[in-house]
Amino acid sequence: MLGDGFLEREYINTRIKFKQGEVHKSYLIYLYSLFAIYVTNKPYIEKSYHKIQQKWYTRWTFKTLSFPCFNYYYDLFYINKIKVVPSNIRNLLTPISLAYWAMDDGGYDGVGRFLLFTNNFTKTKVELLIKTLKKCFDLDTVIRKRSTDKYAIAFGRLSYIKLRKIIKPYFHKSILYKLPINK
């Protein structure tokens, strides 16, 4: 839930929705295979128009049916329909969940640092994530301001090497390009 997945609660129960651009279609198909027992429709193309950029975007998407088992996660990660970082994130962040977060919202910044993008989270919640990465995985990171209220978590070279060892076993083969060795 720290990455591109999001939850929707309609009425009583919750569903999960995933979206990925064309370049990550095979990754989305992989996610679909993990959630197939909760889904009745195959992934489909969704188009949306970005008014500011005046550009059409095509995304591959799928959503699960609504189930009570997903309500737990909605209650943890959403307040007033806005995605948040739960205060108990330390109990939830595992090597696997860290890998999925990195596959969804991680990448190189072009100057040798690996970033985890946290665009929709407050600075306070990003600081909580940084403390959690240190406590759970002994990863040294810093907050990087991207715009007025958008932040990323930056990994220096040594922490990136540690991070890569932790998450690479769980990476989908189509996303491995996000984990270059010689950076």
VOGU-3710 file (C-alpha; in Angstrom, 3 decimals, decimal comma):
1> mlgdgflere> 0,000/0,000/0,000  2,984/2,339/0,203  3,324/2,068/-3,580  0,897/2,218/-6,489  -1,869/0,019/-5,122  -4,851/1,703/-3,600  -7,968/0,676/-1,769  -11,557/1,654/-2,383  -14,337/1,092/0,102  -17,824/1,176/-1,239
11> yintrikfkq> -20,554/0,465/1,257  -19,246/-2,184/3,654  -16,235/-3,892/2,063  -13,000/-2,910/0,347  -11,356/-3,681/-2,984  -7,792/-3,208/-4,188  -6,992/-1,442/-7,448  -3,681/-1,550/-9,288  -2,542/0,649/-12,193  0,656/0,566/-14,236
21> gevhksyliy> 1,795/2,204/-17,441  2,390/0,254/-20,642  6,090/-0,173/-19,814  5,122/-2,131/-16,669  2,353/-4,214/-18,205  4,092/-7,536/-17,464  4,538/-6,487/-13,831  0,823/-5,690/-13,620  -0,006/-9,094/-15,119  2,199/-10,631/-12,434
31> lyslfaiyvt> 0,305/-8,714/-9,706  -2,923/-9,882/-11,286  -1,755/-13,490/-10,998  -1,200/-12,977/-7,260  -4,727/-11,607/-6,771  -6,547/-13,682/-9,404  -8,701/-15,514/-6,851  -10,160/-12,137/-5,823  -10,782/-10,879/-9,375  -13,460/-11,612/-11,968
41> nkpyieksyh> -12,225/-9,359/-14,799  -8,842/-9,500/-16,498  -6,573/-6,409/-16,638  -7,798/-3,715/-18,990  -6,644/-0,402/-20,432  -7,819/2,772/-18,760  -7,247/6,162/-20,386  -7,181/9,454/-18,537  -6,508/13,028/-19,561  -4,107/15,155/-17,506
51> kiqqkwytrw> -5,460/18,705/-17,746  -2,288/20,471/-16,625  0,036/18,544/-18,951  -2,653/18,417/-21,647  -1,778/14,813/-22,335  -3,566/11,469/-22,486  -2,236/8,620/-20,347  -2,854/4,920/-20,853  -2,690/2,659/-17,836  -3,182/-1,055/-17,434
61> tfktlsfpcf> -5,410/-1,715/-14,453  -7,365/-4,313/-12,560  -9,336/-4,326/-9,373  -10,425/-7,026/-7,023  -13,933/-7,636/-5,880  -14,826/-6,102/-2,528  -14,105/-8,362/0,424  -14,207/-7,942/4,201  -10,615/-9,263/4,479  -9,382/-6,063/2,777
71> nyyydlfyin> -11,176/-3,790/5,302  -8,312/-4,252/7,779  -5,868/-2,671/5,326  -8,247/0,128/4,395  -8,654/1,010/8,070  -4,851/1,019/8,501  -3,884/2,968/5,383  -6,773/5,421/4,909  -8,159/8,280/6,932  -11,116/10,124/5,394
81> kikvvpsnir> -10,424/8,370/2,060  -6,820/9,671/1,967  -3,884/7,234/1,927  -1,606/7,575/4,951  1,328/5,790/6,535  0,011/3,874/9,555  1,705/4,570/12,862  2,499/0,843/13,225  4,330/0,669/9,883  7,306/-0,881/11,689
91> nlltpislay> 5,203/-4,015/12,262  4,145/-4,171/8,606  7,313/-3,432/6,649  9,031/-6,675/5,651  11,629/-7,437/2,966  8,768/-8,472/0,660  6,650/-5,359/1,242  9,757/-3,197/0,870  10,453/-4,897/-2,482  6,942/-4,197/-3,762
101> wamddggydg> 7,202/-0,589/-2,639  10,491/-0,282/-4,524  9,045/-1,964/-7,632  6,087/0,433/-7,601  7,713/3,695/-6,554  11,481/3,240/-6,586  14,169/4,202/-9,043  17,404/6,030/-9,721  17,490/9,808/-9,750  20,213/10,131/-12,388
111> vgrfllftnn> 22,909/11,241/-9,939  23,617/7,902/-8,306  20,981/7,727/-5,599  18,137/5,252/-5,322  14,865/6,906/-4,372  11,606/5,695/-2,906  8,966/8,200/-3,954  6,522/9,227/-1,268  4,634/11,960/-3,116  1,323/11,642/-1,306
121> ftktkvelli> 2,656/11,411/2,237  3,330/14,282/4,626  6,862/15,153/5,663  6,130/13,775/9,149  5,046/10,423/7,697  8,099/10,296/5,407  10,274/10,874/8,475  8,467/7,961/10,154  9,282/5,789/7,119  12,948/6,816/7,336
131> ktlkkcfdld> 13,081/5,849/11,021  11,370/2,553/10,187  13,877/1,741/7,430  16,698/2,353/9,914  15,157/0,339/12,721  13,956/-2,621/10,631  16,750/-2,901/8,059  19,597/-0,691/9,306  19,284/1,458/6,166  20,574/5,022/6,333
141> tvirkrstdk> 18,404/7,327/4,259  17,581/11,013/4,005  14,508/12,929/3,031  14,679/14,668/-0,322  12,275/17,476/-1,124  10,922/17,225/-4,669  8,514/20,177/-4,661  6,521/22,241/-2,188  4,873/19,289/-0,451  6,324/16,224/-2,184
151> yaiafgrlsy> 9,166/14,152/-0,779  11,278/11,116/-1,571  13,509/8,890/0,511  17,080/8,824/-0,815  19,556/5,970/-0,317  23,263/6,615/-0,544  25,577/4,075/-2,166  26,207/1,875/0,902  22,556/1,780/1,927  21,563/1,046/-1,646
161> iklrkiikpy> 23,876/-1,980/-1,694  22,203/-3,242/1,501  18,736/-2,456/0,144  19,461/-4,279/-3,101  20,466/-7,437/-1,219  17,265/-7,291/0,829  14,776/-6,733/-1,982  16,271/-8,255/-5,145  15,079/-11,831/-4,409  11,472/-10,577/-4,504
171> fhksilyklp> 11,713/-8,401/-7,620  9,776/-9,309/-10,726  12,140/-9,873/-13,667  10,565/-7,050/-15,698  11,400/-4,527/-12,962  15,002/-5,583/-12,294  16,222/-2,630/-14,369  15,401/-0,504/-11,316  18,201/-2,263/-9,399  21,364/-1,599/-11,409
181> ink> 24,608/-2,946/-9,957  27,172/-0,343/-10,999  25,608/2,790/-9,610
//
